[in-house]
Amino acid sequence: MRPPVIQVPASEYQRLKDELGLLKDSALLKKFNKLIDLMYEDKYGFFMHDLTDDLTEYSINNNWKNEPSRWDNL
């Protein structure tokens, strides 16, 4: 007994092949990861990098050094 056959339109098949090719492109994925990291750092003011230290301490120390706050006026 033969397994059932699934037919996909040629345009859909080509689109899926193109997507798979992009996903296999590790250089492109590295660029996207770098872009996401930069956008995250820009939005939240800190970036996780490859730190193994306490991230809360790291982000508080870096953010409080850069931004004046109401506590500075006490």
C-alpha positions in Angstrom: 0.0 0.0 0.0 1.4 3.4 -1.0 1.4 6.3 1.4 -0.9 9.2 0.5 0.5 11.9 -1.8 0.2 15.5 -0.9 0.2 17.9 -3.9 1.5 21.4 -3.4 1.2 24.1 -6.1 4.6 24.8 -7.8 4.6 28.4 -6.6 4.1 27.3 -3.0 6.8 24.7 -3.3 9.2 27.3 -4.7 8.4 29.7 -1.8 9.0 26.9 0.7 12.3 26.1 -0.9 13.3 29.7 -0.8 12.4 30.0 2.9 14.4 26.8 3.7 17.4 28.3 1.8 17.2 31.4 4.0 17.0 29.4 7.2 20.0 27.4 6.2 22.1 30.5 5.6 23.9 30.8 8.9 25.6 34.1 7.9 22.2 35.7 7.4 21.0 34.3 10.7 24.0 35.7 12.5 23.3 39.2 11.0 19.7 39.0 12.1 20.7 37.9 15.6 23.2 40.9 15.8 20.4 43.2 14.6 18.0 41.9 17.2 20.7 42.3 19.9 21.3 45.9 18.8 17.6 46.8 18.8 17.1 45.2 22.2 20.1 47.1 23.6 18.8 50.4 22.1 15.3 49.9 23.5 16.1 48.6 27.0 19.5 50.1 27.6 21.3 46.9 28.4 22.4 43.8 26.5 23.0 40.3 27.8 26.1 39.6 25.8 27.7 36.3 27.0 27.5 37.3 30.6 27.3 34.6 33.3 27.1 37.2 36.1 23.9 38.3 37.8 22.1 40.2 35.0 20.0 42.3 37.4 23.2 43.7 39.0 24.7 44.3 35.6 21.7 46.1 34.2 21.2 48.2 37.3 24.8 49.2 37.5 25.0 50.2 33.8 21.7 51.9 33.6 22.1 53.9 36.8 25.5 55.1 35.8 24.2 56.5 32.5 20.8 58.1 33.5 20.2 60.8 36.1 17.3 60.0 38.4 15.3 61.6 41.1 17.6 59.9 43.6 20.5 62.0 42.3 18.8 65.2 43.7 18.5 63.9 47.3 
